[in-house]
Amino acid sequence: MAHNQTQTKPPEPADTATRRNGILVALSVAVLFVSPQLVTMSRAVANLPVSAAAVAWGRTHGGTCHIHGDLTVSCSHMRDGYANGGTTVGNVWLYGDKGGTERQRHEIRHSDQWAMLGPVFPALYGAECARTAGDYHRNVFERSAGLHDGGYLP
């Protein structure tokens, strides 16, 4: 007695990879063009733990903190507790009196770096400062955030 068994072949790896890549492209397009708010929300969620600590730090050092529509927080008029012209921790920009739209745009890019790299970002940033001997014009993170917007003059 012969049995006719229909065997189902598993999907080819190339088909699976093609489908997966198609889904990733579709999601990327949706995020970038359909819902930029999703990017803003994702950054805020990824940075939430360090951002909460940064707001507490900013207020402890005399800062006045304001949340913005892009879910970033600026803590201005701090007495101390930040480096250089300001420091970004998560979604929080800690600074004294060197505010402004351009500088805020620069610091938001650092928030993106925090969200992408997570808790390892400070170590990577410190290593980059050591590699460049403190030359912010050569620092990959500062260049990526925009040297002009950050107030780094040529």
N, C-alpha and C positions, 0 to 999 in steps of 0.2 A: 504494500500500500504506500503510495507516494503522497507526501504532504506538500501542498503548495503554500509555502509561507512567504508572505510579503515582508521583506526586510526594509526597514526605514533606515536610510543612511543618515548619519549625523551631519549637521551642516558643515560645509567646508570651512576651514579656518579663515579663508579669504572672505567668504560671505559674511561671517560673523564680524570680522574686522571692518568690513565695508559698512555694515549696518551700524556698528558702534561709532565709527567715524561720522556717519551721516547724522546720527543722533546728537553727537557732540557739536557738529557744525550747526544744526538746527537750534540747539540750546544756546549756543554762543550768539547766534543772530538774534534770538529772542531777547537775550539779556542785553545786548548792546543797542538794539534798535527799538524793541518793543517796550522794554521795561528797565530804563536806567535806574529807577528807584530800587530795583532788585539788587543792583550793584551796591548802591548806597547802604541798603539794609544789610546786605551780606558783610560789608566792611565793618559796620557798626556791631553786628553780632560777633564777628571774629575777634574784634578788639575789645569787647565789653569788659572782660575781667581786668585787663591792665588799664583801661580807660577809667573804670570806677576808682581804682587806686590812685590814678593820676589826678582826678578831680579832688579827691581828699587831700592829696599832696599840695595841689595848687591853693586850695582854701587855707590849709595850715600855714602856708607861706604868704598869706595876705592877698591872694589872688581873687579877682572878681570873675566868676565863671559864667559863660553864656553858651547855650546850645544853639546851633544854627540849623537851618533847614536841611542841610546835607548830613545831619546827625554828628557833626564834629562839634567839639567844645573848645572855646578859647578861654583860658584863664589868664587875664591880663593884670597889670599893675602889681605883680608879685615883687616882694622885697628881695628874695633870693630863691634858690632851689631849682635853678635851671642853668644850662650851659650856654655860652656864647650869646647870640641875640634871642635865643629861645630854644626850647626842646619839645619835641613831639613824642608823646607816649600813648600808643594806641591811637584813639581818635581825639586826643586832647593836646592842644598846643599851649604850652606853659611859657610865659614871657613877661617882660616888664612893660616897656612902653614902645617897642618897635613893632607895631601892628601894621595893618594895611591889607588891601585886597590881594596884591601880588604876593606878599609874604604868606598870607593865609593859603593861597593856591599852592605854594611851595610846600607848606606843612601838610596839606591834604594829601599830597603825593607821598609824603613820609607815612601818613596813615595807611595808604595803600600798601606800602612796603611792609609795615607792621602786619597787616592782614594777610599778605601773601606769605611772609616768612615766619610769622608767629613768634613765639618766645625766644627763638634763636636770633631774631633781628638785632637786638642790642650787641650781642657778641660779634656778629658779622660787621656791624657798623664800627665797633671798636677796632676790630682787626683791620678794617679798611682805613681807619684813621692812622693806625700804626704803619700800615703799608705805604701810605702816602705822606707820612711824617707830618700829618696835620694840614696838608695842603688841600683845602676843600675843592679847589678847581680840578684836582685829579681824583677826588673821591667819587666812586661810581654811584653811591646813593645820593649825594648832593647833585651830581650832574643829572641824574635821572629825575630828581625833583625840580630841576630848573635853577641854574646858578643865578640868573638875573632876578627871577622872582624871589629867590632867597636872600637877595641883597648882597650877593658875593660879586664884588666889582672886579673887573679884569686886572 
